[in-house]
Amino acid sequence: MSNKFLKYLFYLSLFSLILGPLGKVPLGVPYINIYFSDLVIAAIGIAWLSKLPQLRSLLKEDKIFRYFSYFVAVCLLSLIFTPTSMLFYEKGVSALYLLRVIAYFMIYPTVVYLTREKEIKIADIIKYLGIVGCCVAVIGWMQYFLYPDLRNLFYLGWDPHLMRIFSTFFDPNFLGLILLLSLIALFFRQKASIFVWFARIFVFMTLLFTYSRSSYLALICSALFYSTARRKFLAIIAVLVILLFSILLLPRPSGEGVKLERVFSIEQRIDSWKLAITMFKDHPLLGVGFNTIRFAKREYGLPQDFWRESHSGAGFENSYLFVGATAGIIGFIAYIFFLWQCFRNSGLFTRISLVAIMVHSFFLNTLFFPWVMLWMWVLLGIRDYKSPFFRQ
């Protein structure tokens, strides 16, 4: 398989970020959702079969791969020894999720390999990540004016968002993080032209209209990290002032979702956290089994329409609690070590983005959202990137 073909597949994976959940393939199979991005990632994995010597060379001494492998091994053990009562088909569904996590990892060696072979420039990847944010923002504004009400898709498991931008992700909170990551990429562009500044303002405005408090907090924390790392404390002050002023000017149409003081979603998250902690207490060593949450909730007496139909039924509103409940204390420790290796072996651009992702993950199952996983592996593949605009 030629390098150019692998490069085109990588570009296609970046395009799949724009489609998000909208790229769902209509299989009609219970509990199984396949997306366009999954198909592209599978194609990348198949392409690597003809380059196994190069793949082994890339990963042989790679610390991130090593710690990721430890985590995957624990997840596999948790599935094998799961205490959750499931049919054989349901066990297969749970195993497919772990397979997806492994498959998305292939973006990492792909980026490292293509940049080393000079098939792709790191600066171009940064540019395309910014373009992704602009594209989903444009679609988001079209959705905001033409399709502002998601309540009619509640029967399909989507949350009833009203007068919020959710774009192709059908969820303003996940969209908010994608826009934030794109905004960070736009600020690390090598050339800050008028067009780039317009794109930054446009993406930031779109982020505001998601009314996503978790994304706002992730923005503040990533700005605070940059300010601390570069000792430029005016940056965090500027971000706080601009964000606060912008929030005060945001329109407040009808609907609970646009009220930043809303407590209903907070109560839902707390209930989700309590259940995750209960599962962890009941099965502290290896958890209930990686991605068996949907079926484990059945055993904990949750209503059938919740664990069966809801898109959030297979997870918790916290990535760390999700790992602890599904893979136990062993899996949790393995994953924290993996995240630490990712962070300590990265440059400023990747670190700022990782801070945004990790903060956001306290409120949603962000770390295992397919398109965030894809973005994160791209970030780790270019973790040595140094922007001339932000001196490292």
SEMARLO-128116 format. One line per 5 residues: for each residue y, z, x of C-alpha. Coordinates in Angstrom, 3 decimals, decimal comma, padded with zeros to 6 digits. Layout:
% SEMARLO-128116
Y:Z:X ~ ...
***
This chain:
% SEMARLO-128116
000,000:000,000:000,000 ~ 003,334:-001,084:001,473 ~ 006,211:001,277:002,099 ~ 008,424:-000,841:-000,138 ~ 006,109:-000,345:-003,114
006,147:003,415:-002,549 ~ 009,931:003,246:-002,330 ~ 010,169:001,437:-005,662 ~ 007,928:004,026:-007,271 ~ 010,204:006,749:-005,930
013,253:005,026:-007,404 ~ 011,353:004,807:-010,693 ~ 010,735:008,557:-010,554 ~ 014,501:009,108:-010,257 ~ 015,000:006,857:-013,280
012,480:008,971:-015,207 ~ 014,873:011,915:-014,768 ~ 017,274:010,109:-017,083 ~ 014,623:009,641:-019,767 ~ 013,447:013,251:-019,631
011,346:014,290:-022,674 ~ 012,590:011,167:-024,480 ~ 010,089:009,263:-022,336 ~ 007,144:010,870:-024,114 ~ 004,104:008,610:-024,485
002,834:008,816:-028,103 ~ -000,806:009,787:-027,549 ~ -001,184:011,928:-030,654 ~ -003,545:014,325:-028,816 ~ -003,164:018,041:-029,704
-001,453:020,215:-027,055 ~ -001,187:017,327:-024,558 ~ 002,175:015,710:-023,829 ~ 002,352:012,800:-021,403 ~ 005,727:011,469:-020,285
006,908:008,380:-018,448 ~ 007,622:010,552:-015,415 ~ 003,975:011,717:-015,410 ~ 002,803:008,113:-015,226 ~ 005,149:007,345:-012,331
004,051:010,467:-010,456 ~ 000,408:009,517:-011,028 ~ 001,128:006,060:-009,592 ~ 002,714:007,671:-006,525 ~ -000,379:009,833:-006,056
-002,624:006,771:-006,259 ~ -000,383:004,918:-003,794 ~ -000,896:007,707:-001,266 ~ -004,675:007,133:-001,320 ~ -004,125:004,167:000,996
-002,009:006,318:003,334 ~ -004,162:009,412:003,716 ~ -003,832:009,572:007,550 ~ -000,024:009,569:007,241 ~ -000,209:012,169:004,477
-002,387:014,486:006,584 ~ 000,003:014,071:009,503 ~ 002,990:014,986:007,327 ~ 001,412:018,083:005,802 ~ -000,690:019,366:008,691
001,837:021,919:009,972 ~ 004,124:022,007:006,948 ~ 004,868:025,603:005,886 ~ 006,099:024,691:002,414 ~ 002,852:022,832:001,715
000,829:025,743:003,080 ~ 002,444:028,331:000,808 ~ 002,354:025,963:-002,158 ~ -001,394:025,560:-001,538 ~ -001,849:029,347:-001,583
-000,145:029,527:-004,976 ~ -002,207:026,645:-006,381 ~ -005,409:028,313:-005,159 ~ -004,524:031,544:-006,997 ~ -003,678:029,576:-010,165
-007,052:027,860:-009,981 ~ -008,808:031,213:-009,641 ~ -006,868:032,575:-012,600 ~ -008,084:029,644:-014,680 ~ -011,699:030,061:-013,606
-011,737:033,794:-014,356 ~ -009,413:033,729:-017,348 ~ -010,009:036,510:-019,906 ~ -008,548:034,310:-022,665 ~ -011,086:033,064:-025,206
-010,782:029,287:-025,361 ~ -012,800:026,266:-026,339 ~ -013,854:023,895:-023,562 ~ -011,167:021,430:-024,705 ~ -008,493:024,131:-024,525
-009,546:025,050:-020,990 ~ -009,178:021,397:-020,081 ~ -005,664:021,345:-021,533 ~ -004,713:024,350:-019,384 ~ -006,195:022,733:-016,285
-004,154:019,576:-016,904 ~ -000,935:021,569:-016,547 ~ -001,985:022,782:-013,112 ~ -002,873:019,179:-012,274 ~ 000,660:018,165:-013,262
002,154:020,829:-010,972 ~ 000,037:019,513:-008,089 ~ 000,838:015,875:-008,886 ~ 004,607:016,445:-008,889 ~ 004,275:017,909:-005,401
003,586:014,348:-004,182 ~ 007,299:013,617:-004,501 ~ 007,842:015,938:-001,530 ~ 005,825:014,038:001,119 ~ 007,039:010,762:-000,408
010,675:011,639:000,246 ~ 009,929:012,995:003,732 ~ 007,898:009,910:004,648 ~ 010,343:007,315:003,272 ~ 013,348:008,937:004,947
011,523:009,227:008,280 ~ 010,473:005,592:008,058 ~ 014,103:004,723:007,254 ~ 013,085:003,040:004,011 ~ 015,584:005,254:002,167
018,728:006,955:003,404 ~ 019,175:010,600:002,459 ~ 022,798:009,881:001,558 ~ 021,567:007,285:-000,947 ~ 019,236:009,831:-002,572
022,208:012,191:-002,972 ~ 024,149:009,340:-004,558 ~ 021,335:008,515:-007,002 ~ 020,993:012,169:-008,033 ~ 024,682:012,118:-008,913
024,185:008,898:-010,870 ~ 021,358:010,551:-012,834 ~ 023,787:013,230:-013,999 ~ 026,380:010,637:-015,003 ~ 023,799:008,685:-017,001
022,456:011,669:-018,953 ~ 026,068:012,768:-019,513 ~ 026,993:009,374:-021,011 ~ 023,921:009,489:-023,267 ~ 024,786:013,082:-024,104
028,244:012,193:-025,386 ~ 026,768:009,367:-027,464 ~ 024,310:011,874:-028,916 ~ 027,101:014,415:-029,527 ~ 029,063:012,024:-031,745
026,167:010,090:-033,310 ~ 023,356:012,669:-033,512 ~ 024,820:016,194:-033,195 ~ 022,175:017,944:-035,328 ~ 018,669:018,570:-033,971
017,582:020,703:-036,937 ~ 015,750:017,824:-038,591 ~ 013,321:017,764:-035,632 ~ 012,464:021,443:-035,947 ~ 009,083:020,489:-037,438
008,241:018,781:-034,129 ~ 008,763:022,029:-032,223 ~ 012,344:021,496:-031,030 ~ 014,940:024,255:-031,369 ~ 017,574:023,640:-034,099
020,600:022,899:-031,893 ~ 023,806:021,903:-033,677 ~ 027,028:020,471:-032,199 ~ 025,809:020,883:-028,635 ~ 025,097:018,161:-026,075
021,355:017,954:-025,404 ~ 021,076:014,246:-024,459 ~ 017,558:012,964:-023,702 ~ 016,289:016,492:-022,972 ~ 016,562:017,752:-026,578
017,541:021,101:-025,094 ~ 021,095:021,914:-023,953 ~ 019,901:024,662:-021,597 ~ 017,639:022,419:-019,517 ~ 020,227:019,648:-019,705
022,838:022,108:-018,436 ~ 020,828:022,724:-015,268 ~ 020,229:019,007:-014,669 ~ 023,978:018,411:-015,008 ~ 024,718:021,299:-012,642
022,299:019,945:-010,030 ~ 023,929:016,526:-010,372 ~ 027,352:018,126:-010,004 ~ 026,246:019,791:-006,761 ~ 024,970:016,413:-005,530
028,306:014,796:-006,420 ~ 030,163:017,418:-004,383 ~ 027,947:016,666:-001,391 ~ 028,649:012,944:-001,455 ~ 029,781:011,605:001,922
032,739:009,748:000,447 ~ 034,837:011,488:-002,208 ~ 036,486:008,438:-003,808 ~ 038,504:008,492:-007,023 ~ 035,392:007,352:-008,882
033,373:010,266:-007,448 ~ 036,067:012,740:-008,504 ~ 036,075:011,230:-011,989 ~ 032,275:011,576:-012,097 ~ 032,527:015,241:-011,048
035,020:016,018:-013,810 ~ 032,993:014,053:-016,379 ~ 029,710:015,801:-015,536 ~ 031,430:019,207:-015,505 ~ 032,946:018,588:-018,950
029,546:017,559:-020,276 ~ 028,032:020,718:-018,815 ~ 030,621:022,776:-020,716 ~ 029,619:021,154:-024,019 ~ 026,015:022,248:-023,635
027,259:025,784:-024,425 ~ 024,448:026,948:-022,125 ~ 025,203:030,426:-020,818 ~ 022,276:030,305:-018,375 ~ 023,747:027,120:-016,862
027,213:028,676:-016,659 ~ 025,743:031,669:-014,815 ~ 023,784:029,365:-012,484 ~ 027,056:027,553:-011,717 ~ 028,803:030,826:-010,879
025,944:032,048:-008,678 ~ 025,643:028,765:-006,762 ~ 029,411:028,770:-006,176 ~ 029,240:032,404:-005,068 ~ 026,430:031,558:-002,639
028,461:028,704:-001,150 ~ 031,538:030,925:-000,851 ~ 029,542:033,626:000,909 ~ 027,664:031,230:003,193 ~ 030,823:029,377:004,260
033,172:032,377:003,986 ~ 035,431:030,395:001,670 ~ 036,004:032,925:-001,067 ~ 038,721:030,876:-002,719 ~ 035,932:028,548:-003,899
034,319:031,161:-006,160 ~ 037,726:032,245:-007,453 ~ 038,575:028,630:-008,290 ~ 035,236:028,115:-010,062 ~ 035,656:031,311:-012,097
039,222:030,448:-013,135 ~ 038,383:026,836:-014,048 ~ 035,218:027,831:-015,915 ~ 036,908:030,643:-017,856 ~ 039,913:028,504:-018,759
037,646:025,625:-019,824 ~ 035,437:027,892:-021,970 ~ 038,506:029,237:-023,773 ~ 039,465:025,656:-024,676 ~ 035,991:024,688:-025,923
035,889:023,824:-029,635 ~ 033,980:026,185:-031,932 ~ 032,526:024,025:-034,727 ~ 030,041:025,386:-037,235 ~ 026,713:026,604:-035,925
025,406:029,658:-034,137 ~ 024,611:027,756:-030,930 ~ 028,264:027,155:-029,978 ~ 029,074:030,875:-030,119 ~ 028,860:032,166:-026,564
028,689:035,709:-027,943 ~ 025,547:034,859:-029,964 ~ 022,810:037,505:-029,792 ~ 019,990:035,758:-031,643 ~ 018,814:033,814:-028,573
019,095:036,984:-026,466 ~ 016,831:038,823:-028,895 ~ 014,338:035,944:-028,747 ~ 014,295:036,063:-024,957 ~ 013,783:039,818:-024,921
010,828:039,467:-027,304 ~ 009,399:036,759:-025,022 ~ 009,843:038,993:-021,950 ~ 008,176:041,936:-023,698 ~ 005,111:039,847:-024,539
004,899:038,536:-020,966 ~ 005,083:042,077:-019,579 ~ 002,392:043,201:-022,028 ~ 000,074:040,401:-020,882 ~ 000,761:041,284:-017,263
-000,024:044,963:-017,887 ~ -003,271:044,020:-019,644 ~ -004,367:041,627:-016,862 ~ -002,436:042,597:-013,706 ~ -004,618:041,011:-011,016
-004,928:037,330:-011,985 ~ -003,173:037,283:-015,357 ~ -004,431:035,567:-018,489 ~ -004,992:032,266:-016,654 ~ -002,448:029,685:-015,529
-000,991:027,848:-018,542 ~ -003,299:029,530:-021,028 ~ -000,239:031,140:-022,632 ~ -000,403:029,052:-025,806 ~ -003,952:030,249:-026,438
-003,389:033,775:-025,138 ~ -000,567:034,178:-027,669 ~ -003,110:033,450:-030,368 ~ -005,094:036,488:-029,253 ~ -001,948:038,613:-029,327
-001,481:037,881:-033,017 ~ 001,428:035,460:-032,925 ~ 001,860:033,152:-035,971 ~ -000,058:029,907:-035,678 ~ 003,011:027,706:-036,166
004,635:029,397:-033,143 ~ 001,936:029,192:-030,493 ~ 000,599:025,889:-031,753 ~ 003,632:023,717:-032,574 ~ 006,607:025,133:-030,680
007,539:023,497:-027,358 ~ 008,172:026,985:-026,001 ~ 004,777:028,171:-027,236 ~ 003,133:027,374:-023,899 ~ 005,532:029,451:-021,820
007,956:032,336:-021,626 ~ 011,741:032,468:-021,366 ~ 011,461:033,458:-017,711 ~ 009,659:031,544:-014,953 ~ 008,844:034,665:-012,925
007,332:036,487:-015,895 ~ 005,410:033,300:-016,688 ~ 003,840:033,370:-013,228 ~ 003,115:037,104:-013,428 ~ 001,537:036,879:-016,882
-000,567:033,801:-016,083 ~ -001,500:034,338:-012,407 ~ -001,083:038,105:-012,067 ~ 000,418:040,033:-009,186 ~ -001,460:037,897:-006,648
-000,029:034,675:-008,051 ~ 003,428:036,214:-008,356 ~ 003,470:037,288:-004,704 ~ 002,167:033,881:-003,597 ~ 004,887:032,104:-005,585
007,691:034,339:-004,277 ~ 006,549:033,644:-000,706 ~ 006,529:029,929:-001,523 ~ 010,092:030,071:-002,882 ~ 011,208:032,024:000,177
009,746:029,379:002,499 ~ 011,551:026,691:000,516 ~ 014,830:028,557:000,824 ~ 014,653:029,623:004,478 ~ 013,633:026,145:005,687
016,451:024,325:003,893 ~ 020,032:023,348:004,634 ~ 023,132:024,281:002,654 ~ 022,876:021,521:000,022 ~ 019,280:022,330:-000,894
019,906:026,081:-000,768 ~ 022,817:025,883:-003,213 ~ 020,710:023,810:-005,588 ~ 017,776:026,213:-005,252 ~ 020,059:029,149:-006,099
021,083:027,345:-009,302 ~ 017,447:026,679:-010,210 ~ 016,222:030,189:-009,412 ~ 019,030:031,892:-011,359 ~ 018,479:029,595:-014,340
014,762:030,460:-014,176 ~ 015,456:034,048:-015,229 ~ 016,220:032,780:-018,734 ~ 013,868:029,808:-019,198 ~ 010,591:028,511:-017,796
012,742:026,308:-015,570 ~ 010,607:026,261:-012,426 ~ 007,766:024,549:-014,303 ~ 009,847:022,149:-016,389 ~ 008,552:018,727:-015,193
011,951:017,178:-014,440 ~ 013,176:020,275:-012,624 ~ 009,951:020,254:-010,577 ~ 010,629:016,606:-009,715 ~ 014,234:017,371:-008,744
013,176:020,396:-006,709 ~ 010,624:018,440:-004,665 ~ 013,257:015,785:-003,966 ~ 015,609:018,544:-002,767 ~ 012,950:019,949:-000,464
012,198:016,485:000,887 ~ 015,828:016,131:002,031 ~ 016,319:019,803:002,891 ~ 017,822:018,986:006,317 ~ 020,667:016,975:004,773
024,097:017,713:006,251 ~ 027,143:016,438:004,417 ~ 030,238:015,650:006,511 ~ 032,317:016,837:003,546 ~ 030,738:020,318:003,688
030,178:021,197:007,333 ~ 027,002:023,267:007,650
***
